[in-house]
Amino acid sequence: MADTPEPKPPPITVVLPDDQEVTGLLLCRQQTPEGWLYKVSVPAWTNTDGRVEPAWYTVWVEAPAHVKPIDGVSYDGVPTERMEKPSTVREILGPRRPSGWVLQKLDGGRDPGRGVIHTADCEEAPAGAPVLSLDRALDAAEHPGTRLCSLCGAAAELDPVLKGFDHGDGE
C-alpha cells in the first residue's frame, strides 16, 4: 500500500512591509484574542558555504492585513486552530475562583480557637494553609471564635448555608 503524499500548502498572496506582494504558501491559521494569525512561507535566498540557493522563509503574519486570498484557491484543508468561545455564563460571571476555603488561625494566646475563614484566593489568606471543603469550612465557621472574611466573599458564600437561605423573610 503506497503512502499518500501530504497535500501541498495552498498559495496565498503575502503583503510585505513595503506593500510589495509576493506569492507564498499558507501553512496554518490560528485565531487569537487579537485576531487571526497566518503562518506563511515566502520564497527567499540563502547563502550556504558561499553558494546562493533558493529557500523558504517562514513567519507568522496578521490576517487580513498581511495576506490576501488568491481567486479560485480553496483554503478548506489548511490546519486551523480556533479559540474556544467562552460560554455565555462565563462571559457574564467572569472566571471562576478556585474552590475551597482556608482557615487563618489567630494566635492571640487567650483563645486558641479564634480564626478567620477566607476564600482560597483571598489576599488575606495565609500562604500554604490547607484548603478546606465546604463541610470542613462550615464546621470551622460554627466555632464561636471564628468569623467569616467579608473582603473576599467567604461571608457571602457561607452565611446563607450556616443560617439558612430564608432567614430574612420575617417569619
C-alpha positions in Angstrom: 0.0 0.0 0.0 1.6 3.3 -1.1 1.8 6.2 1.3 -0.4 9.1 0.3 1.7 12.3 0.0 0.7 15.2 2.2 -1.2 17.8 0.3 0.9 20.8 -0.7 0.0 24.0 1.2 -2.1 26.3 -1.0 -0.7 29.6 -2.4 -1.6 32.9 -0.9 -0.6 36.5 -1.5 1.6 37.9 1.2 1.8 41.6 1.6 5.4 42.7 2.7 6.1 45.6 5.0 6.8 47.9 2.0 3.4 46.9 0.4 5.0 44.6 -2.2 3.0 41.5 -2.8 4.6 38.0 -3.3 3.0 34.6 -3.6 3.7 32.4 -0.7 2.3 29.2 0.9 -0.3 29.2 3.7 0.9 26.6 6.2 -1.7 27.1 9.0 -4.0 29.6 10.7 -4.5 30.4 14.4 -7.2 32.5 16.0 -6.1 34.7 18.9 -7.9 37.2 21.1 -6.5 40.0 18.9 -7.5 38.4 15.6 -6.2 35.8 13.1 -2.5 34.9 12.5 -1.4 33.0 9.4 1.8 31.0 9.2 3.2 31.6 5.7 6.3 30.7 3.8 7.7 33.1 1.2 10.4 32.4 -1.3 13.8 33.8 -0.5 17.5 33.1 -1.0 20.1 31.7 1.4 23.8 31.8 1.3 25.3 28.5 2.4 29.0 27.7 2.1 29.4 30.5 -0.4 26.6 29.3 -2.6 23.3 31.1 -3.1 20.4 28.8 -3.1 16.6 29.2 -3.1 14.9 28.8 0.3 11.6 29.4 2.0 11.3 32.0 4.8 8.5 31.1 7.3 6.8 33.6 9.5 3.5 34.4 11.3 1.6 37.4 9.9 -1.6 39.1 10.8 -4.6 38.5 8.7 -6.1 40.1 6.7 -3.6 43.0 6.9 -0.7 40.9 5.5 -2.3 38.3 3.4 -4.8 38.1 0.6 -6.6 35.1 -0.8 -6.0 34.1 -4.4 -9.1 33.7 -6.5 -10.1 30.1 -7.2 -7.8 28.7 -4.5 -9.5 26.6 -1.7 -8.2 27.1 1.8 -10.5 24.4 3.4 -7.7 21.9 4.0 -5.4 24.4 5.8 -4.9 23.4 9.5 -6.9 25.9 11.5 -6.8 26.4 15.3 -9.9 28.3 16.6 -10.2 29.8 20.0 -12.9 28.1 22.2 -15.8 30.5 22.6 -16.5 31.1 26.3 -19.9 30.2 27.5 -22.4 33.0 28.0 -22.5 32.2 31.7 -18.7 32.6 31.9 -18.8 35.8 29.9 -21.4 37.3 32.4 -19.9 35.9 35.6 -16.3 36.0 34.7 -13.7 33.4 35.6 -14.4 31.0 38.5 -12.5 31.5 41.6 -10.5 28.5 43.0 -12.8 26.2 45.0 -12.5 25.9 48.8 -11.8 28.0 51.8 -8.8 28.4 54.2 -8.8 28.9 57.9 -6.5 31.6 59.3 -5.7 30.8 62.9 -5.4 33.9 65.1 -2.9 33.1 67.8 -3.9 35.6 70.4 -2.9 33.3 73.2 -6.2 33.7 75.1 -8.4 31.7 72.8 -6.6 29.1 70.6 -9.9 28.5 68.6 -10.0 32.0 67.2 -9.8 32.3 63.4 -11.0 33.8 60.1 -12.2 31.8 57.2 -11.2 33.1 53.7 -11.8 32.0 50.2 -8.8 30.1 48.8 -7.8 33.0 46.6 -8.2 35.8 49.2 -5.2 38.1 49.6 -5.6 37.9 53.4 -5.5 34.1 53.4 -2.3 32.6 54.9 0.1 31.1 52.4 0.4 27.4 52.5 -2.8 26.8 54.6 -4.7 23.7 53.7 -7.8 24.2 51.5 -11.0 23.2 53.3 -14.0 21.5 51.7 -17.4 23.1 52.2 -18.2 20.7 55.1 -14.9 21.4 56.9 -15.3 25.2 56.3 -18.8 25.1 57.8 -17.6 23.1 60.8 -14.9 25.6 61.5 -17.3 28.5 60.9 -19.6 27.2 63.7 -16.9 27.7 66.3 -17.7 30.8 68.4 -14.2 32.2 67.9 -14.3 32.0 64.2 -15.5 34.7 61.8 -16.0 34.8 58.0 -14.0 37.2 55.9 -16.2 39.8 54.3 -13.5 41.2 52.0 -13.2 38.1 49.8 -16.7 36.8 49.8 -16.4 33.9 52.3 -19.1 35.5 54.4 -21.5 36.0 51.4 -20.9 32.4 50.4 -21.1 30.6 53.7 -23.5 32.7 55.8 -26.6 31.6 53.9 -25.6 28.0 54.3 -25.0 28.4 58.0 -28.1 30.5 58.8 -30.5 29.1 56.2 -31.5 30.8 52.9 -34.8 32.1 54.2 -33.8 33.7 57.4 -34.5 37.3 56.2 -38.2 36.9 55.3 -39.6 38.0 58.7 -41.3 34.6 59.5 
